[in-house]
Amino acid sequence: MSDTTQQLALGGQKIVEDLRVLLTDSEEMLRLAANVPGEGVDALRERLTAHVETLQAALGDAQRNARHRYRAATVSAERYVRHNPWRSLGMAAGAGFLLGVLAAR
């Protein structure tokens, strides 16, 4: 995996984690605002409810997207190994050798 791909994967994970934190905070604010009377608070509650629903949808979409990409990568890797068993074995042996050399240092 290239550095750019790793950075994108980490960025995607960070976005999902940020969405989770934001969703948790919004749900807590909504819970706290439920006990406060007033017209302005009613509007705030409606906005927070809409915000929480939007965040839940975005988080669900991000999780579905990540799951889809993971499955696609798994299928692609399996297909490559099935079509190129000796090359795959050679790469695995080479990676094991390199890790062994590095671990021996």
C-alpha positions as MATLAB code, in Angstrom:
seq = 'MSDTTQQLALGGQKIVEDLRVLLTDSEEMLRLAANVPGEGVDALRERLTAHVETLQAALGDAQRNARHRYRAATVSAERYVRHNPWRSLGMAAGAGFLLGVLAAR';
ca = [
       0.000    0.000    0.000;
       1.439    3.392   -0.929;
       1.907    6.257    1.516;
      -0.918    8.186   -0.125;
      -3.291    5.243    0.202;
      -2.348    4.830    3.862;
      -2.873    8.536    4.500;
      -6.283    8.400    2.824;
      -7.264    5.368    4.897;
      -6.141    7.068    8.105;
      -7.956   10.249    7.066;
     -11.139    8.283    6.468;
     -10.839    6.629    9.866;
     -10.271   10.026   11.481;
     -13.395   11.429    9.810;
     -15.483    8.497   11.041;
     -14.145    8.936   14.582;
     -14.812   12.688   14.452;
     -18.370   12.012   13.275;
     -18.888    9.608   16.166;
     -17.656   12.195   18.682;
     -19.822   14.885   17.116;
     -22.833   12.571   17.147;
     -22.294   11.696   20.805;
     -21.929   15.368   21.752;
     -25.035   16.323   19.763;
     -27.092   13.573   21.365;
     -25.938   14.743   24.806;
     -26.861   18.364   23.999;
     -30.249   17.193   22.738;
     -30.811   15.215   25.936;
     -29.894   18.232   28.066;
     -32.060   20.611   25.998;
     -35.101   18.346   26.384;
     -35.627   19.564   29.957;
     -35.336   23.299   29.274;
     -38.590   25.181   28.480;
     -38.858   28.066   25.999;
     -39.502   28.940   22.362;
     -35.861   29.411   21.430;
     -35.005   26.093   22.988;
     -37.718   24.370   20.943;
     -36.043   25.616   17.758;
     -32.674   24.477   19.116;
     -34.105   21.024   19.852;
     -35.441   20.752   16.303;
     -32.100   21.797   14.834;
     -30.226   19.384   17.076;
     -32.589   16.548   16.153;
     -32.036   17.235   12.453;
     -28.292   17.481   13.085;
     -28.198   14.137   14.909;
     -30.182   12.431   12.133;
     -27.840   13.859    9.501;
     -24.788   12.701   11.424;
     -26.233    9.225   11.894;
     -26.868    8.975    8.156;
     -23.366   10.252    7.321;
     -21.763    7.819    9.742;
     -23.794    4.942    8.323;
     -22.758    5.922    4.791;
     -19.089    6.125    5.808;
     -19.262    2.694    7.423;
     -20.986    1.159    4.397;
     -18.397    2.736    2.100;
     -15.507    1.431    4.217;
     -17.074   -2.037    4.329;
     -17.532   -2.011    0.539;
     -13.909   -0.963   -0.087;
     -12.643   -3.597    2.350;
     -14.636   -6.321    0.595;
     -13.446   -5.159   -2.823;
      -9.817   -5.202   -1.658;
     -10.279   -8.666   -0.154;
     -11.804  -10.042   -3.353;
      -9.055   -8.439   -5.427;
      -6.301   -9.871   -3.220;
      -7.877  -13.321   -3.256;
      -8.263  -13.207   -7.034;
      -4.613  -12.181   -7.434;
      -3.408  -15.003   -5.172;
      -5.554  -17.570   -7.009;
      -4.270  -16.454  -10.428;
      -0.638  -16.025   -9.338;
       0.036  -18.579   -6.590;
       3.795  -18.849   -7.124;
       4.313  -15.127   -7.366;
       2.232  -14.663   -4.193;
       4.253  -17.330   -2.413;
       7.475  -15.639   -3.521;
       6.306  -12.252   -2.275;
       5.238  -13.736    1.067;
       8.583  -15.523    1.426;
      10.453  -12.328    0.532;
       8.468  -10.285    3.026;
       9.065  -12.945    5.696;
      12.784  -12.935    4.933;
      12.973   -9.148    5.202;
      11.047   -9.140    8.472;
      13.348  -11.866    9.783;
      16.434   -9.842    8.850;
      15.009   -6.734   10.492;
      13.996   -8.652   13.627;
      17.472  -10.185   13.903;
      19.107   -6.752   14.140;
];
